[in-house]
Amino acid sequence: MSLHRRAVLSLPVVCATPAVAQSAWPNRAITMVVPYAPGGGADVITRALAPIMERVLGQPAVVENRPGGGTALASTYVAQARPDGYTLLMGATPLAINPALQPSLTPRDPIRELAPVGPVYRNPFLLHVHASLPVRTLGEFITYAKANPGRVNYGSAGTGTVNHLAFALLANDAGLEIEHVPYRGSAPALLDLRANRVQAMFSSALEAQPLLQEGVTRALAVSSATRLPLFPDVPPVADTARGFDVAFWQGLFAPVGTPDAVIARLAEALRAGTGDPELRRRMSEQGVELMVGGPADLARMLAEETRVWARVVRDANIRVD
């Protein structure tokens, strides 16, 4: 019997009911809220993790999609939920972006209003350009863009999205004056990249792959600090722009006030999922890096990302119309 268990049993009778209820957790299904529509990468990965977590917890793990409000709809719903461990958020990078970009959105301070359980994955981007550009490296692209002002612009999935801010960070660090063209999602942006209406874009590996295979675009760099197994010949942006390391990420959160013992159980189940060898292999083939960690790891990542994106939003004077 553990010291914790002996301590619980030795408590006065008046405390027995809450202690027993907590030790029996979970005794019903948990819900993982995804702030995006069904079928996207975040949804697919959450649904792949759910069965593994179910086996550890001994209860169903239900995935619920609540898109909208720049992910604020789902985040607010979970932040305001009862802190009992049964309603969780598959939070994402906008948690670190919105406080600077859209401070009116709730939760206004995710670091204080959500309890981290653990990181889930990072999904780096490929910087790819239209094949008509006479460049084959990131250094050549930067030189070309500087020498041809007004002739190169870049697309994104929308103002304030991660692939927009990634390019804004690169442009700021490299001293580029380059036009941003926002779209309503990656799909229309990629269509215009194909048509050479925009010349460059940060895209996920899976999104970029069809255009690369057809020879429509050319990969110059990967946004993570290390190379992707899916594209081993593509160097990191950091080889040219020192310290550059950007990815879309997700982590599992609970409402603030969720008992530490419940957070620990959830973190254990999450680590079983993100550490599963077969799932890691499948995700790696799609350019997704599953992360194995706990509450402290996710807390550090959220705090650091919040600082980075606040600086990018300020320096690039990015505003949501």
Secondary structure, DSSP 4 states (H G I P E B T S, - for coil): --HHHHHHHTS-GGGHHHHHHHHT--SS-EEEEESS-TTSHHHHHHHHHHHHHHHHHTS-EEEEE---GGGHHHHHHHHTS-SSSSEEEEEETHHHHHHHH-TTSSSS-HHHHEEEEEEEEEEEEEEEEETTSS-SSHHHHHHHHHHSTTS-EEEESSTTSHHHHHHHHHHHHHT---EEEE-SSHHHHHHHHHTTSS-EEEEEHHHHHHHHHHTSEEEEEESSSS-BTTBTTSPBGGGTSTT---EEEEEEEEETT--HHHHHHHHHHHHHHHT-HHHHHHHHTTT-EE----HHHHHHHHHHHHHHHHHHHHHTT----
